[in-house]
Amino acid sequence: MSKEGSSMVRAWEATLRKTQAAKKRANNIFGTMSVAHADDDNDNNDNDDPDRQSISMDGYNADKILPNGDYYTGQWLDNFPNGQGKYLWTDGCMYVGEWYRGKTMGKGRFSWPSGAIYEGEFKSGYMDGIGTYTASNGDTYRGQWVMNLRHGHGTKHYSNGDWYDGEWRCGKQEGQGRYQWKDGNYYVGDWKNGLMSGKGTFVWISGNRYDGYWQNALPKGNGTFKWPDGSFYVGNWSNNVDEHTGSYYAPGSSEPDSNFDWDPQTVYKLDLADCKIPVGEKVLILPSQKKLSVWNSTKDGDKPRRMSVDGRASVGVDRAFGKMHMWASDGCTGDDNPAMGRRSDGDVLSLHFDNGIPRGIPLQPMRLPKAGKRQGETISKGHKNYELMLNLQLGIRHSVGRPAPSSSLDLRASAFDPKEKVWTKFPPEGSKYTPPHQSTEFKWKDYCPLVFRTLRKLFKVDPADYMISICGNDALRELSSPGKSGSFFYLTHDDRYMIKTIKKAEVKVLLRMLSAYYNHVRAFENTLVTKFFGLHCVKLTGSIQKKVRFIIMGNLFCSEYTINKRYDLKGSSLGRLTDKPESEIEETTILKDLDLNFIFRLQKSWFQDFCRQVDRDCEFLEQERIMDYSLLVGLHFREKSHAGELIPSGARTPTGEPENVGAPRLSRVDMDNLLVDPVRWASINLGSNMPARVERTVRRSDCEFQLIGEPTGECYEVIMFFGIIDILQDYDITKKLEHAYKSIQYDPTSISAVDPRQYSRRFRDFIFKVFSEDI
């Protein structure tokens, strides 16, 4: 035998020994598995092939010892686990349950080498749905999950005897819930970020109880401490003795007893000392992070590829599908979707509706809009609005830096009075209250300063950071053209805040609705309406006597992610098409209703929160007679090729070129890294940094103004941003005349200027069709 032949034999023998050992090890762990199959009666046929299999029209049963030592037994289809199956990784992790095209999908059981177990529902590789997780330390959680995190309602029993029953968000207690300690003490009320925060009641086993507000697991704010005999202590609570004030009342007495000797700080130091919440066990390896060793039998001589449980390739440059034309995202092939056609050579064609869309034309891969330069022109010296910018910065620095007593969130009605405003004169040489400056003399007006100061506090805006963003050494940037209303927009250097010039009528609208706006955003932390931080006016003195009014808002698209597409959605069709050719559309171009070619799919709990909040926000705007608002949506696509083509979720095979197993991976934001990073999760809120999917749609050619296209099954992983903007337009006489005039020429339902009630109904109907639950 030649030397080369001898080497091949030795290599084969080594491989055989390795696979037999792996199979023996896997059988010891798995035991016996039975899968219902048409050919199960043939199991008695001996086969020395380690990958023995029984074939059927729907796939086959297989025992596969994979080259890296992993082991799979169960149903197999198209080179992927599909149906019931068990997969054992070499590190001891194991999944037993339902698969769909290589993804854990349906009901299953995932176990860790540590002894931890999850039993429940899976979706696209994630623990998602209803499930029970038992940690290695004995903690048990049963309830709702979203993308590997406790999210929704759930109950957790701790190994030390404590338990919690209530709402969860992003893996931590948040919302309404009850926590009971093993000694019988319990708390019922609001939670935030895993701690008692908000309004709640704590009851001790002794009979004592505290009813009031909490912050970071301690009483903070108005509250009452009661004893079983009927006596009570009421006041403003704080762990800081200097901020704590209150009075004691004896049983049945209506007058405070100043002689009662009791230190409220004992509640902090003694009563709550042992009422700690255990830190849960951290899951170091998530199910979606586990890689599968799967076979690609059509290219490169059966070379194995590594894929994650959610179907992502761990090597190779992911591009659009080859023969599959990107249709088989998440298994949405022509066989599964009756709206698709298929040629005999396997190419998936465009949708073949009986009316409108021509048959036999494959959809083209989607491309990202071209990257534009950073938005806005820096306002440097010599710019026509340079002095106006200086005036604005001087005024903001004065308003925010002015000393003011700390106020509670409960404001008096007088604070919202439109006449509540402060004028300040800024001479160039300076004054007792203002610094010298290089601009011309101007006057500065603050509208309802206490309200906006409290709003910034409510929105957790740090005053120092706010001043640095707007008034730092870096100049503001002016957007290149004014909006449709003629207003100019300015961005801060860090993109956190947007400053808009507004008309006097809009100022009146905001001041009129300010009290209702304040109560709304205070009541609904996840409100989608624009966040306002300040309302000001600059009046130039001298012969010009020009007044410029500003509103300062949060920038919805301030993020570490690049916003690839932007949409302004109203639910109307007239004039709701971008007038730019596709070649001129950039990432910063604002697209409109008739440009939209996606349906936005949110996880179940987020979709439910979204629907509830849109209803609340629209009811508020309708009550305030506001119309013409819109939902601003920004999308960051997570999967894209170097050529700028969007890659559907689940795409595996590069297009046009042989598969290069050794090629580097694409640069992407890995969802699993986000899931295990609590700081990143803390930034995810309704409408901000939200992981989601979008499904591509196609409009019928026979329907000129079809607002929402037909879904294609082609989905993309995105990070979403959205919020309701332009909420200062009331239905005044101008809008009524516009409605009457346009109704003569066009369908009244297609125009923007309609009655607030009709506008709210149409807006919601449209938004609830564009957004849907990701099933």
Secondary structure as the mmCIF struct_conf table of DSSP 4:
data_model
#
loop_
_struct_conf.conf_type_id
_struct_conf.id
_struct_conf.beg_label_comp_id
_struct_conf.beg_label_asym_id
_struct_conf.beg_label_seq_id
_struct_conf.end_label_comp_id
_struct_conf.end_label_asym_id
_struct_conf.end_label_seq_id
HELX_RH_AL_P HELX_RH_AL_P1 LYS A 3 PHE A 30
TURN_TY1_P TURN_TY1_P1 ALA A 38 ASP A 39
HELX_RH_3T_P HELX_RH_3T_P1 ASP A 40 ASN A 44
BEND BEND1 ASN A 45 ASN A 45
TURN_TY1_P TURN_TY1_P2 PRO A 50 ASP A 51
STRN STRN1 GLN A 53 SER A 56
TURN_TY1_P TURN_TY1_P3 MET A 57 ASP A 58
STRN STRN2 GLY A 59 ILE A 65
TURN_TY1_P TURN_TY1_P4 PRO A 67 ASN A 68
BEND BEND2 GLY A 69 GLY A 69
STRN STRN3 TYR A 71 LEU A 77
TURN_TY1_P TURN_TY1_P5 ASP A 78 ASN A 79
STRN STRN4 PHE A 80 LEU A 88
TURN_TY1_P TURN_TY1_P6 THR A 90 ASP A 91
BEND BEND3 GLY A 92 GLY A 92
STRN STRN5 MET A 94 TYR A 100
TURN_TY1_P TURN_TY1_P7 ARG A 101 GLY A 102
STRN STRN6 LYS A 103 SER A 111
TURN_TY1_P TURN_TY1_P8 PRO A 113 SER A 114
BEND BEND4 GLY A 115 GLY A 115
STRN STRN7 ILE A 117 LYS A 123
TURN_TY1_P TURN_TY1_P9 SER A 124 GLY A 125
STRN STRN8 TYR A 126 THR A 134
TURN_TY1_P TURN_TY1_P10 SER A 136 ASN A 137
BEND BEND5 GLY A 138 GLY A 138
STRN STRN9 THR A 140 VAL A 146
TURN_TY1_P TURN_TY1_P11 MET A 147 ASN A 148
STRN STRN10 LEU A 149 HIS A 157
TURN_TY1_P TURN_TY1_P12 SER A 159 ASN A 160
BEND BEND6 GLY A 161 GLY A 161
STRN STRN11 TRP A 163 ARG A 169
TURN_TY1_P TURN_TY1_P13 CYS A 170 GLY A 171
STRN STRN12 LYS A 172 GLN A 180
TURN_TY1_P TURN_TY1_P14 LYS A 182 ASP A 183
BEND BEND7 GLY A 184 GLY A 184
STRN STRN13 TYR A 186 LYS A 192
TURN_TY1_P TURN_TY1_P15 ASN A 193 GLY A 194
STRN STRN14 LEU A 195 VAL A 203
TURN_TY1_P TURN_TY1_P16 ILE A 205 SER A 206
BEND BEND8 GLY A 207 GLY A 207
STRN STRN15 ARG A 209 GLN A 215
TURN_TY1_P TURN_TY1_P17 ASN A 216 ALA A 217
STRN STRN16 LEU A 218 LYS A 226
TURN_TY1_P TURN_TY1_P18 PRO A 228 ASP A 229
BEND BEND9 GLY A 230 GLY A 230
STRN STRN17 PHE A 232 TRP A 237
BEND BEND10 ASN A 239 ASN A 240
HELX_RH_3T_P HELX_RH_3T_P2 VAL A 241 GLU A 243
STRN STRN18 THR A 245 TYR A 249
TURN_TY1_P TURN_TY1_P19 PRO A 251 GLY A 252
BEND BEND11 SER A 254 GLU A 255
STRN STRN19 PRO A 256 PRO A 256
TURN_TY1_P TURN_TY1_P20 SER A 258 ASN A 259
TURN_TY1_P TURN_TY1_P21 PRO A 264 PRO A 264
HELX_RH_AL_P HELX_RH_AL_P2 GLN A 265 THR A 266
HELX_RH_PI_P HELX_RH_PI_P1 VAL A 267 ASP A 271
TURN_TY1_P TURN_TY1_P22 LEU A 272 ASP A 274
HELX_LH_PP_P HELX_LH_PP_P1 PRO A 278 LYS A 282
BEND BEND12 LEU A 284 ILE A 285
HELX_RH_3T_P HELX_RH_3T_P3 PRO A 287 GLN A 289
HELX_LH_PP_P HELX_LH_PP_P2 LYS A 290 LYS A 290
STRN STRN20 LYS A 291 TRP A 295
TURN_TY1_P TURN_TY1_P23 SER A 297 THR A 298
BEND BEND13 LYS A 299 LYS A 299
TURN_TY1_P TURN_TY1_P24 ASP A 300 ASP A 302
STRN STRN21 PRO A 304 SER A 308
TURN_TY1_P TURN_TY1_P25 VAL A 309 ASP A 310
BEND BEND14 GLY A 311 GLY A 311
STRN STRN22 ALA A 313 ALA A 313
BEND BEND15 SER A 314 GLY A 316
BEND BEND16 ALA A 320 ALA A 320
BEND BEND17 GLY A 322 GLY A 322
TURN_TY1_P TURN_TY1_P26 LYS A 323 MET A 326
HELX_RH_3T_P HELX_RH_3T_P4 SER A 329 GLY A 331
TURN_TY1_P TURN_TY1_P27 GLY A 334 ASP A 336
TURN_TY1_P TURN_TY1_P28 PRO A 338 ALA A 339
STRN STRN23 MET A 340 ARG A 342
TURN_TY1_P TURN_TY1_P29 SER A 344 ASP A 345
BEND BEND18 GLY A 346 GLY A 346
STRN STRN24 VAL A 348 LEU A 351
BEND BEND19 ASP A 354 ILE A 357
HELX_LH_PP_P HELX_LH_PP_P3 PRO A 358 PRO A 358
TURN_TY1_P TURN_TY1_P30 ARG A 359 GLY A 360
HELX_LH_PP_P HELX_LH_PP_P4 PRO A 362 MET A 366
STRN STRN25 ARG A 367 ARG A 367
HELX_LH_PP_P HELX_LH_PP_P5 LEU A 368 PRO A 369
STRN STRN26 LYS A 370 LYS A 370
HELX_LH_PP_P HELX_LH_PP_P6 ALA A 371 ARG A 374
BEND BEND20 GLN A 375 GLY A 376
STRN STRN27 GLU A 377 THR A 378
TURN_TY1_P TURN_TY1_P31 LYS A 381 GLY A 382
BEND BEND21 HIS A 383 HIS A 383
TURN_TY1_P TURN_TY1_P32 LYS A 384 ASN A 385
HELX_RH_AL_P HELX_RH_AL_P3 TYR A 386 GLY A 401
BEND BEND22 ARG A 402 ARG A 402
BEND BEND23 LEU A 409 LEU A 409
HELX_RH_3T_P HELX_RH_3T_P5 ALA A 413 PHE A 416
TURN_TY1_P TURN_TY1_P33 PRO A 418 LYS A 419
STRN STRN28 LYS A 421 PHE A 426
TURN_TY1_P TURN_TY1_P34 PRO A 428 GLU A 429
BEND BEND24 LYS A 432 THR A 434
BEND BEND25 GLN A 438 SER A 439
STRN STRN29 PHE A 442 TYR A 447
BEND BEND26 CYS A 448 CYS A 448
HELX_RH_AL_P HELX_RH_AL_P4 PRO A 449 LEU A 458
TURN_TY1_P TURN_TY1_P35 PHE A 459 LYS A 460
HELX_RH_AL_P HELX_RH_AL_P5 PRO A 463 CYS A 471
BEND BEND27 GLY A 472 ASP A 474
HELX_LH_PP_P HELX_LH_PP_P7 ALA A 475 LEU A 476
STRN STRN30 ARG A 477 GLU A 478
BEND BEND28 SER A 480 SER A 481
TURN_TY1_P TURN_TY1_P36 LYS A 484 SER A 485
BEND BEND29 GLY A 486 GLY A 486
STRN STRN31 PHE A 489 LEU A 491
TURN_TY1_P TURN_TY1_P37 HIS A 493 ASP A 494
BEND BEND30 ASP A 495 ARG A 496
STRN STRN32 TYR A 497 ILE A 502
HELX_RH_AL_P HELX_RH_AL_P6 LYS A 504 ALA A 523
TURN_TY1_P TURN_TY1_P38 GLU A 525 ASN A 526
STRN STRN33 VAL A 529 VAL A 529
HELX_LH_PP_P HELX_LH_PP_P8 THR A 530 LYS A 531
STRN STRN34 PHE A 532 LEU A 540
BEND BEND31 GLY A 542 SER A 543
STRN STRN35 LYS A 547 GLY A 554
TURN_TY1_P TURN_TY1_P39 LEU A 556 PHE A 557
BEND BEND32 SER A 559 TYR A 561
STRN STRN36 LYS A 565 LEU A 569
BEND BEND33 GLY A 571 GLY A 571
TURN_TY1_P TURN_TY1_P40 LEU A 574 GLY A 575
BEND BEND34 LEU A 577 LEU A 577
BEND BEND35 LYS A 580 LYS A 580
HELX_RH_3T_P HELX_RH_3T_P6 GLU A 582 GLU A 584
STRN STRN37 GLU A 586 GLU A 586
TURN_TY1_P TURN_TY1_P41 GLU A 587 THR A 588
STRN STRN38 ILE A 590 LEU A 591
HELX_RH_3T_P HELX_RH_3T_P7 ASP A 593 ASP A 595
STRN STRN39 PHE A 598 LEU A 602
HELX_RH_AL_P HELX_RH_AL_P7 LYS A 604 GLN A 623
TURN_TY1_P TURN_TY1_P42 GLU A 624 ARG A 625
STRN STRN40 ILE A 626 ILE A 626
BEND BEND36 ASP A 628 ASP A 628
STRN STRN41 SER A 630 PHE A 637
BEND BEND37 ARG A 638 ARG A 638
STRN STRN42 LYS A 640 LYS A 640
TURN_TY1_P TURN_TY1_P43 HIS A 642 ALA A 643
BEND BEND38 GLY A 644 GLY A 644
STRN STRN43 GLU A 645 LEU A 646
TURN_TY1_P TURN_TY1_P44 SER A 649 GLY A 650
BEND BEND39 THR A 653 THR A 653
BEND BEND40 THR A 655 GLU A 657
TURN_TY1_P TURN_TY1_P45 VAL A 661 GLY A 662
BEND BEND41 ALA A 663 ALA A 663
HELX_LH_PP_P HELX_LH_PP_P9 PRO A 664 SER A 667
HELX_RH_AL_P HELX_RH_AL_P8 MET A 671 LEU A 675
TURN_TY1_P TURN_TY1_P46 VAL A 676 VAL A 676
HELX_RH_AL_P HELX_RH_AL_P9 PRO A 678 ALA A 682
TURN_TY1_P TURN_TY1_P47 SER A 683 SER A 683
STRN STRN44 ASN A 685 ASN A 685
TURN_TY1_P TURN_TY1_P48 LEU A 686 GLY A 687
STRN STRN45 SER A 688 SER A 688
BEND BEND42 ASN A 689 ASN A 689
STRN STRN46 MET A 690 VAL A 698
TURN_TY1_P TURN_TY1_P49 SER A 701 ASP A 702
TURN_TY1_P TURN_TY1_P50 GLU A 704 PHE A 705
BEND BEND43 LEU A 707 ILE A 708
STRN STRN47 GLU A 710 ILE A 725
STRN STRN48 ASP A 730 ASP A 730
HELX_RH_AL_P HELX_RH_AL_P10 ILE A 733 GLN A 745
BEND BEND44 TYR A 746 TYR A 746
HELX_RH_3T_P HELX_RH_3T_P8 PRO A 748 SER A 750
BEND BEND45 ILE A 751 SER A 752
HELX_RH_AL_P HELX_RH_AL_P11 PRO A 756 VAL A 770
STRN STRN49 PHE A 771 GLU A 773
#
